[in-house]
Amino acid sequence: MTSYWERGRLARWRNTYLVMPLGAILQIELPIVIAAIGILVAIVVPPYMSGVRKANEAAAVTTLNAIRIAQARYELDHKGESGTFRPLFEEGYF
């Protein structure tokens, strides 16, 4: 039978040498988590940027179509004269 003193010594030895301290676990896990986040970012960013580009292109096409329609209405109202942006804005074609 082991004494109280020996059990305490054995418990300290076990905690010191057999159980990994919390700081060591965090030092191992942190680079793994950072690498996983980096991989996820590398996977997600290109499709996101492609979507943003397509949305900007669609907005530009919509704006150009609105300008084309406004110019056509201006020419109809002014007997074939083409107008610049200022008269289109001032006369409410936009």
C-alpha positions in Angstrom: 0.0 0.0 0.0 1.3 3.4 -0.9 1.4 6.2 1.6 -0.2 9.6 1.2 3.2 11.1 0.4 3.9 8.6 -2.3 0.5 9.0 -3.9 1.0 12.8 -4.0 4.4 12.4 -5.6 3.0 10.0 -8.1 0.2 12.3 -9.0 2.6 15.2 -9.5 4.9 13.1 -11.7 1.9 11.9 -13.7 0.6 15.5 -14.2 4.1 16.8 -15.0 5.2 14.1 -17.5 2.2 12.2 -18.8 -0.4 15.0 -19.3 0.3 17.6 -21.9 0.1 21.1 -20.5 -2.6 23.4 -21.9 -0.1 25.9 -23.4 1.4 23.1 -25.5 -2.0 22.1 -26.9 -2.7 25.7 -27.9 0.7 26.0 -29.6 -0.1 23.0 -31.7 -3.7 23.9 -32.5 -3.1 27.5 -33.4 -1.1 26.9 -36.6 -3.6 24.2 -37.7 -6.5 26.6 -37.2 -4.7 29.4 -39.1 -3.9 27.0 -42.0 -7.5 25.8 -42.1 -8.8 29.4 -42.3 -6.2 30.2 -45.0 -7.4 27.2 -47.1 -11.0 28.2 -46.7 -10.2 31.8 -47.8 -8.3 30.5 -50.8 -11.4 28.4 -51.8 -14.0 31.2 -51.2 -12.4 34.4 -52.5 -12.1 33.6 -56.2 -15.8 32.8 -56.7 -16.7 35.9 -54.6 -14.6 38.2 -56.7 -16.1 36.6 -59.9 -19.5 37.4 -58.6 -18.6 41.0 -57.8 -17.2 41.4 -61.3 -20.4 40.0 -62.9 -22.6 42.2 -60.8 -20.5 45.3 -61.7 -20.8 44.4 -65.4 -24.5 43.9 -65.1 -24.9 47.3 -63.5 -22.8 49.0 -66.2 -24.9 47.4 -68.9 -28.1 48.6 -67.2 -26.7 52.1 -67.0 -25.7 52.2 -70.6 -29.1 50.9 -71.7 -30.7 53.7 -69.6 -28.5 56.3 -71.3 -29.3 54.8 -74.8 -33.0 55.0 -74.1 -32.8 58.6 -72.8 -30.8 59.7 -75.8 -33.4 58.1 -78.2 -36.3 59.8 -76.4 -34.4 63.1 -76.5 -33.8 62.8 -80.3 -37.5 62.0 -80.9 -38.6 65.0 -78.8 -36.1 67.4 -80.4 -36.4 66.4 -84.1 -33.2 64.4 -84.5 -30.9 66.5 -82.4 -28.6 64.5 -80.2 -28.0 65.9 -76.8 -25.2 65.8 -74.3 -25.7 64.7 -70.7 -26.5 68.1 -69.4 -29.7 68.6 -71.4 -30.7 65.0 -70.7 -30.5 65.6 -67.0 -32.0 69.1 -67.1 -35.0 68.0 -69.1 -35.7 65.0 -66.9 -34.8 62.2 -69.3 -33.0 60.4 -66.5 
